[in-house]
Amino acid sequence: MKKTFVLFALLLIAQIKAQEAAPFVMTEDWLSKIQSLAPAPSGTQGLEIKNLLIFSLHTGFEHWTIPHTEAVVQIIAEKSEGFKVFTSKDISVFEKSNLKKYDAIVLNNNCSIGPKRDLFWDALDKDSSLSEKAKTKKAKQLENNLLNYVKKGHGLMVVHGGIVMQNNSQAFSEMVGGSFDYHPKQQAIHIKLVDLEHPMVQCFDPSGFIHIDEPYFFKNAYFDYNFRPLLYLEADKLDGLKKEVPDNIKYISWIKKYGKGRVFYSSPSHNAQSLENPDLLQYYLNGLHYITGSLDCDDSPIGRNQIGSKKAKSSR
């Protein structure tokens, strides 16, 4: 098994390097491939169609995979026959009157600019007619609209850099489950399953999977462990750590309640090539079903008394 993982990792690395040399264009053939790999409809037909918004604005670091991720989430959502999908890069969608139109929101790699790390403020800063005070007030209002939207019972899925959207906001961090700290270089990661029996992860092989990605590390609310972890990596297996890691187990995907709402965070994936993994596509779909209430599963937080190195059932 270990030899298989190594060979697969080498193939993935070669693929990533080859496609870094030439831009990875989102072609119709690639989208057709994703369409064929996406999960077939099952189990949710006949349920109420949910309105899903994919929000893809970035003001800071631009993940090249933003359009790919948006297209892939749209494909798996629509193919499931459980969602009507809308897309936007306009912060006006976070006005209360507009939020009412959607059952759930996907935050797609919405990196903000430092040092404020406030995407709403970044977008408003382009309006020269607004004073600094007005920008700050409006940005806070839009953030509160999002927090209250989820708290009152709606769904939120956060993909990779979407966690950076309001990275200096403790309230946003508590809702999402953490804030972005840093990441070492892209590399092959052996991603493992926290609980083999959890419905969210049964799409994966019990031994986990090899994945090329930026291994995200987190801060702020992350260390409250106010979530139910699903996937993890082992820090001592990584290259390029910036600082000493007291806890070797690092969770990179989780689910959680926020008020009456549901949140799903997935750090995988930074690369569109990784989305050709049908298991990962199924995982994303599981997340969509979770946040919209059609997948019931254990989302109880593990809490501070169960630090990351303690796991009851995990892949090895």
FIDOMI-954695 format. One record per residue (C-alpha): residue in three letters; x, y, z. Coordinates in steps of 0.02 Angstrom, whole numbers, padded with zeros to 5 digits, always signed. Example, Ala and Ser with C-alpha at 12.3 -4.5 7.8 and 13.67 -1.06 7.14 Angstrom:
<sites>
ala+00615-00225+00390 ser+00684-00053+00357 
</sites>
This chain:
<sites>
met+00000+00000+00000 lys+00140+00122+00046 lys+00227+00090-00121 thr+00063+00123-00213 phe+00043+00289-00121 val+00219+00342-00166 leu+00198+00300-00350 phe+00032+00390-00357 ala+00108+00542-00272 leu+00250+00548-00398 leu+00126+00541-00542 leu+00024+00682-00466 ile+00179+00789-00439 ala+00232+00762-00619 gln+00058+00811-00678 ile+00055+00969-00573 lys+00229+01023-00633 ala+00186+00991-00815 gln+00028+01094-00801 glu+00113+01234-00704 ala+00229+01255-00854 ala+00077+01282-00966 pro-00082+01361-00894 phe-00218+01237-00852 val-00358+01298-00965 met-00536+01254-00917 thr-00593+01176-01080 glu-00759+01099-01128 asp-00674+00930-01134 trp-00615+00950-00954 leu-00788+01004-00897 ser-00861+00853-00987 lys-00738+00743-00894 ile-00793+00817-00728 gln-00974+00792-00778 ser-00939+00608-00809 leu-00846+00589-00644 ala-00973+00682-00538 pro-01088+00575-00430 ala-01250+00517-00507 pro-01413+00573-00425 ser-01457+00464-00277 gly-01562+00473-00121 thr-01617+00655-00129 gln-01733+00654-00279 gly-01905+00718-00235 leu-01840+00833-00099 glu-01862+01020-00112 ile-01739+01100-00234 lys-01617+01210-00139 asn-01554+01377-00204 leu-01364+01378-00194 leu-01254+01531-00215 ile-01071+01511-00262 phe-00979+01670-00214 ser-00810+01685-00303 leu-00744+01861-00271 his-00563+01879-00215 thr-00474+02041-00173 gly-00308+01969-00115 phe-00214+01816-00176 glu-00293+01746-00334 his-00308+01558-00334 trp-00301+01512-00517 thr-00425+01374-00485 ile-00568+01492-00436 pro-00663+01472-00602 his-00628+01286-00605 thr-00694+01263-00428 glu-00848+01366-00466 ala-00885+01260-00620 val-00854+01096-00530 val-00967+01138-00382 gln-01101+01192-00504 ile-01086+01029-00600 ile-01097+00915-00448 ala-01239+01017-00373 glu-01345+01020-00531 lys-01308+00840-00578 ser-01372+00787-00407 glu-01540+00862-00457 gly-01553+00939-00284 phe-01495+01117-00318 lys-01525+01269-00424 val-01358+01360-00435 phe-01321+01546-00442 thr-01149+01628-00453 ser-01087+01800-00405 lys-00935+01907-00371 asp-01037+02054-00306 ile-01041+02088-00118 ser-01218+02155-00135 val-01276+01973-00124 phe-01242+01989+00063 glu-01377+02121+00085 lys-01516+02048+00193 ser-01644+02060+00052 asn-01531+01961-00065 leu-01478+01828+00060 lys-01660+01777+00077 lys-01652+01706-00099 tyr-01530+01567-00053 asp-01535+01412+00055 ala-01346+01397+00062 ile-01187+01485+00007 val-01020+01419-00054 leu-00870+01531-00020 asn-00746+01495-00159 asn-00566+01546-00121 asn-00614+01722-00066 cys-00443+01781-00010 ser-00438+01959+00058 ile-00296+02085+00064 gly-00181+02109+00213 pro-00167+02186+00337 lys-00355+02213+00359 arg-00402+02042+00289 asp-00581+02100+00264 leu-00649+02061+00091 phe-00802+02170+00115 trp-00694+02320+00159 asp-00578+02283+00013 ala-00723+02286-00109 leu-00798+02444-00033 asp-00628+02530-00036 lys-00646+02543-00226 asp-00790+02665-00201 ser-00708+02836-00187 ser-00873+02916-00133 leu-00869+02824+00034 ser-00778+02889+00186 glu-00666+02774+00289 lys-00799+02771+00425 ala-00935+02726+00300 lys-00831+02585+00225 thr-00795+02512+00396 lys-00977+02523+00450 lys-01043+02445+00289 ala-00913+02306+00290 lys-00961+02259+00468 gln-01145+02261+00421 leu-01118+02141+00275 glu-01015+02024+00383 asn-01150+02025+00516 asn-01280+01987+00382 leu-01182+01831+00335 leu-01159+01777+00516 asn-01344+01799+00553 tyr-01393+01712+00391 val-01303+01554+00445 lys-01350+01570+00629 lys-01535+01574+00584 gly-01527+01407+00495 his-01445+01421+00324 gly-01295+01327+00256 leu-01116+01378+00221 met-00982+01282+00127 val-00806+01356+00129 val-00680+01294+00002 his-00491+01311+00028 gly-00447+01497+00031 gly-00627+01547+00069 ile-00577+01539+00252 val-00467+01694+00223 met-00616+01802+00176 gln-00634+01886+00347 asn-00472+01821+00420 asn-00453+01950+00560 ser-00633+01931+00620 gln-00651+01824+00775 ala-00837+01807+00743 phe-00809+01741+00567 ser-00674+01625+00634 glu-00794+01554+00763 met-00927+01526+00631 val-00810+01441+00507 gly-00705+01347+00635 gly-00541+01440+00620 ser-00437+01567+00525 phe-00294+01544+00402 asp-00119+01552+00477 tyr+00002+01496+00341 his+00046+01351+00228 pro+00208+01264+00181 lys+00247+01233-00002 gln+00135+01126-00111 gln+00176+00944-00090 ala+00106+00768-00086 ile+00004+00743+00072 his-00065+00582+00142 ile-00238+00638+00196 lys-00318+00525+00325 leu-00494+00500+00390 val-00533+00545+00570 asp-00679+00424+00587 leu-00696+00286+00458 glu-00880+00263+00500 his-00933+00443+00477 pro-01056+00462+00331 met-00965+00613+00262 val-00803+00518+00227 gln-00864+00347+00174 cys-00833+00398-00006 phe-00645+00380+00026 asp-00537+00226+00042 pro-00516+00186+00228 ser-00329+00212+00212 gly-00354+00391+00153 phe-00281+00463-00007 ile-00129+00551-00077 his-00163+00730-00126 ile-00058+00873-00196 asp-00101+01033-00106 glu-00049+01180+00002 pro-00063+01106+00177 tyr-00157+01241+00271 phe-00123+01279+00453 phe-00250+01376+00557 lys-00265+01494+00705 asn-00394+01587+00812 ala-00553+01485+00839 tyr-00472+01329+00766 phe-00395+01287+00935 asp-00565+01286+01018 tyr-00602+01130+00913 asn-00782+01186+00900 phe-00809+01069+00753 arg-00820+00885+00706 pro-00659+00847+00612 leu-00666+00737+00457 leu-00495+00740+00373 tyr-00321+00766+00444 leu-00137+00764+00402 glu+00018+00730+00505 ala+00129+00884+00519 asp+00289+00785+00543 lys+00267+00712+00370 leu+00272+00885+00287 asp+00417+00985+00215 gly+00440+01170+00246 leu+00356+01199+00414 lys+00379+01380+00468 lys+00374+01347+00654 glu+00370+01209+00782 val+00206+01114+00788 pro+00152+01061+00963 asp+00011+00953+00897 asn+00058+00836+00756 ile-00121+00801+00700 lys-00189+00945+00595 tyr-00370+00941+00542 ile-00400+01008+00367 ser-00586+00979+00345 trp-00733+00979+00464 ile-00919+01010+00490 lys-01004+01109+00627 lys-01163+01191+00685 tyr-01172+01379+00699 gly-01332+01428+00786 lys-01466+01339+00687 gly-01357+01333+00531 arg-01228+01210+00466 val-01050+01241+00405 phe-00934+01129+00302 tyr-00751+01175+00275 ser-00634+01087+00156 ser-00454+01142+00136 pro-00431+01023-00012 ser-00411+01081-00147 his-00293+01213-00216 asn-00275+01125-00385 ala-00408+01094-00516 gln-00320+00932-00565 ser-00364+00862-00393 leu-00547+00887-00432 glu-00532+00744-00556 asn-00540+00630-00404 pro-00719+00562-00403 asp-00706+00528-00216 leu-00669+00712-00183 leu-00817+00761-00293 gln-00929+00647-00190 tyr-00857+00726-00032 tyr-00902+00899-00094 leu-01078+00838-00133 asn-01091+00761+00040 gly-01045+00931+00108 leu-01182+01016+00006 his-01309+00891+00069 tyr-01249+00917+00248 ile-01262+01107+00246 thr-01436+01102+00169 gly-01500+00973+00293 ser-01522+00820+00183 leu-01376+00727+00263 asp-01392+00703+00450 cys-01234+00649+00539 asp-01133+00680+00696 asp-01076+00861+00695 ser-01044+00878+00881 pro-00885+00975+00921 ile-00739+00881+00996 gly-00693+01031+01104 arg-00531+01085+01186 asn-00526+00930+01298 gln-00492+00822+01144 ile-00338+00893+01061 gly-00293+00843+00885 ser-00179+00699+00935 lys-00326+00605+01014 lys-00432+00505+00893 ala-00553+00364+00928 lys-00566+00294+00753 ser-00449+00346+00615 ser-00362+00287+00459 arg-00182+00236+00479 
</sites>
